[in-house]
Amino acid sequence: MSHLRSSSPDLSLGTRIDLDDLAKRYVVGDTTVTALSDVNLHVDETAFVVVLGPSGSGKTTLLNMIGLLDVPTEGRVALNGLDMTRASRREQFALRRHTVSFIFQTFNLFPGLTAAENVQFGADVAGRPRTTEVAHEVLDRVGLGDRVDHFPHQLSGGEQQRVAIARALATDNPILLADEPTGELDFRTGVQILELLQRQAEAGKTVLVVTHNREISRVADRVIELSSGHVVSDGPPHGGKSRTEDLHW
């Protein structure tokens, strides 16, 4: 493949994720654990996509492959038409910083930085200009405009998750990956988080949410279900897409 530029890659092809014959195996002592096997997925729409499955089904591994945090044992990962399985680490980093943003279940906030500084860090990594202004703007969009100077320990779990979402939004990257974003939250806060993510899809981003909560899949545009490392179904929610106000868990 041709080398990626160290600055922003050409995203004129739009948002496209291609996984071809993907497999991931881990060797633990004398045992080989298969996390993913024969996965073929193609996502080229701006949509709210839920990757659904129980613990151990390969959901997080799949997310890490798409986000270039891990490499497959077999198969191909391509983002925007660029084959990342043949790319160097430098090339992967160059594409990831301008294409993919992450929301981790454990928030991964820096405890010694304020909410605004945590968000500004994400914007800095992505190379966005006027990062201080960006940080304040996105925190206001997630309802934390009055908490910009608070440290993570001064925020509730839901507020910390919203800071993590704001940090991802500050990058302005076209692909947003969220690993169990409501897993540690109460129902009311979880619904607020889902509504925030839905708005990102409506604004033109591709949002992939990993979850074991089947109820969340009801509000998706597309549901990809995994079982034992295999894709067992892929399509719209059963019974059609629901509204967030109709959810319960």
C-alpha positions in Angstrom: 0.0 0.0 0.0 1.1 3.6 -0.5 2.3 5.3 2.7 -0.1 7.5 4.6 0.7 11.1 5.2 1.8 11.9 8.7 -0.7 14.7 8.7 -4.5 14.2 8.1 -5.2 11.3 5.7 -7.5 11.8 2.7 -11.0 11.0 3.9 -12.6 11.9 0.6 -13.7 8.3 0.3 -16.0 8.8 3.3 -16.4 6.5 6.2 -15.8 2.9 5.3 -14.9 -0.1 7.4 -14.0 -3.4 5.8 -13.2 -6.6 7.7 -12.4 -9.6 5.4 -12.0 -13.2 6.7 -10.9 -11.8 10.0 -9.6 -14.1 12.8 -8.0 -13.3 16.2 -6.4 -16.0 18.3 -4.5 -15.7 21.6 -2.1 -18.2 23.0 -2.4 -18.6 26.8 0.2 -21.2 28.0 -0.6 -24.3 26.1 -4.0 -23.2 25.1 -5.1 -21.3 22.0 -8.2 -19.1 22.5 -10.1 -18.0 19.4 -11.7 -14.6 20.0 -12.8 -14.0 16.4 -13.2 -16.4 13.5 -14.2 -15.9 9.8 -15.6 -12.4 10.4 -16.7 -10.5 7.2 -18.2 -7.1 7.9 -18.6 -3.9 5.8 -19.9 -0.6 7.2 -20.1 2.3 4.9 -23.0 4.2 6.2 -23.3 7.0 8.7 -25.4 5.2 11.3 -25.9 4.1 14.9 -24.6 0.5 14.8 -24.8 -1.8 17.8 -22.4 -4.8 18.2 -24.3 -7.1 20.4 -23.2 -10.3 22.3 -22.6 -11.9 25.7 -19.3 -11.6 27.6 -16.6 -13.5 25.7 -18.3 -13.3 22.3 -15.5 -11.2 20.8 -17.2 -7.8 20.9 -14.3 -5.8 22.4 -11.8 -7.6 20.3 -13.8 -6.6 17.2 -13.8 -3.0 18.3 -10.1 -3.1 19.0 -9.5 -4.4 15.4 -11.6 -1.6 13.9 -9.8 1.0 16.0 -6.4 -0.4 15.2 -5.6 -1.1 18.8 -4.9 -4.7 18.0 -3.9 -6.7 14.9 -5.6 -9.8 13.5 -4.1 -13.2 13.4 -5.6 -13.6 9.9 -7.6 -11.5 7.5 -7.8 -7.9 6.5 -8.8 -4.6 8.2 -9.3 -1.6 5.9 -10.4 1.9 6.8 -11.5 4.2 4.0 -10.1 1.8 1.5 -6.6 1.6 3.1 -5.4 -1.9 4.1 -4.3 -1.4 7.7 -3.1 -5.0 8.1 -0.2 -4.1 5.8 0.5 -0.7 7.4 3.3 0.2 9.7 2.6 1.4 13.2 3.3 5.0 12.2 0.8 4.7 9.3 -1.8 3.2 11.6 -1.3 6.0 14.1 -1.6 8.6 11.4 -4.9 7.2 10.2 -6.3 6.4 13.7 -5.7 9.9 15.1 -7.7 11.5 12.3 -10.4 8.8 11.7 -11.3 7.0 14.9 -12.3 8.1 18.4 -12.8 5.9 21.4 -15.2 6.0 24.4 -14.0 3.4 27.0 -16.2 1.8 29.6 -13.7 2.8 32.3 -13.6 6.4 31.0 -9.8 6.6 31.0 -9.7 10.2 32.2 -6.5 11.7 33.6 -7.2 12.3 37.3 -4.9 15.3 37.5 -6.6 17.1 34.7 -9.8 19.1 34.8 -12.8 18.1 32.6 -11.8 20.8 30.1 -8.1 19.7 30.1 -9.1 16.1 29.6 -11.2 17.1 26.6 -8.5 19.5 25.3 -6.0 16.6 25.4 -8.2 14.7 22.9 -8.4 17.7 20.6 -4.6 18.2 20.8 -3.9 14.6 19.8 -6.1 15.0 16.8 -4.3 18.2 15.8 -7.4 20.4 16.0 -6.9 24.2 16.3 -8.2 26.4 19.2 -8.4 23.3 21.5 -9.4 25.3 24.5 -12.4 26.8 22.7 -13.3 23.3 21.3 -13.1 21.7 24.8 -15.5 24.3 26.3 -17.9 24.0 23.4 -18.2 20.2 23.4 -18.5 20.1 27.2 -21.4 22.5 26.9 -23.0 20.2 24.2 -22.9 17.3 26.6 -24.4 19.3 29.4 -21.3 20.0 31.4 -20.7 23.6 30.7 -20.7 24.4 34.4 -18.3 21.6 35.3 -15.3 22.5 33.0 -12.9 23.1 36.0 -13.9 20.0 38.0 -11.5 17.1 38.3 -12.7 13.5 37.6 -13.0 12.7 41.4 -15.4 15.6 41.7 -17.8 14.2 39.0 -20.4 11.4 39.1 -20.0 8.3 37.0 -22.4 9.7 34.4 -20.6 13.0 34.3 -17.2 11.3 33.8 -18.7 9.3 30.9 -20.0 12.5 29.4 -16.4 14.0 29.7 -15.1 10.9 27.9 -17.7 11.4 25.2 -16.8 15.1 24.9 -13.2 14.2 24.5 -14.1 11.8 21.7 -16.3 14.5 20.0 -13.5 17.1 20.3 -11.4 15.1 17.8 -14.2 15.5 15.2 -13.3 12.1 13.8 -15.8 10.4 11.5 -15.8 7.0 13.3 -16.8 6.8 17.0 -16.3 3.6 18.9 -17.9 3.0 22.3 -17.2 0.0 24.5 -20.2 -0.6 26.9 -20.7 3.1 27.3 -23.7 2.6 29.6 -22.4 -0.5 31.5 -21.6 1.3 34.8 -24.4 3.8 34.6 -27.9 4.0 36.0 -30.8 3.7 33.5 -31.6 7.4 33.3 -28.0 8.4 32.7 -27.5 5.5 30.3 -30.4 6.7 28.2 -28.9 10.2 28.1 -25.6 8.8 26.9 -27.4 6.8 24.1 -29.2 10.0 23.0 -25.9 11.8 22.8 -24.4 9.0 20.7 -27.5 8.9 18.4 -27.1 12.6 17.8 -23.6 12.0 16.6 -24.8 9.5 14.0 -27.5 11.9 12.9 -24.8 14.6 12.5 -23.0 12.3 10.0 -20.7 10.1 12.1 -20.5 6.3 12.1 -21.1 5.3 15.7 -20.4 1.7 16.8 -21.5 0.7 20.3 -20.4 -2.6 21.8 -22.9 -3.9 24.4 -24.3 -7.1 26.0 -27.6 -5.3 26.7 -30.1 -6.4 24.0 -32.4 -3.6 25.0 -29.9 -1.0 23.7 -30.0 -2.7 20.3 -33.6 -1.7 19.9 -32.6 1.9 19.1 -29.9 1.0 16.6 -30.0 1.5 12.8 -28.1 -1.8 12.4 -27.4 -4.6 14.8 -24.4 -6.9 14.4 -24.7 -9.9 16.8 -21.7 -12.0 17.8 -21.6 -15.4 19.4 -18.4 -17.3 20.2 -16.4 -15.1 17.9 -18.7 -15.4 14.9 -21.2 -13.0 13.3 -24.6 -14.7 13.7 -26.8 -11.9 12.5 -26.5 -8.5 10.9 -29.4 -6.2 10.1 -32.0 -3.8 11.5 -33.4 -4.4 15.0 -36.0 -7.1 15.3 -39.4 -5.5 15.1 -38.0 -2.2 13.9 -36.2 0.7 15.5 -37.5 2.0 18.8 -37.3 5.3 20.6 -35.1 5.8 23.6 -38.1 6.6 25.7 -39.4 3.1 25.1 -36.3 1.4 26.5 -36.2 -0.3 30.0 -33.7 -2.4 31.8 
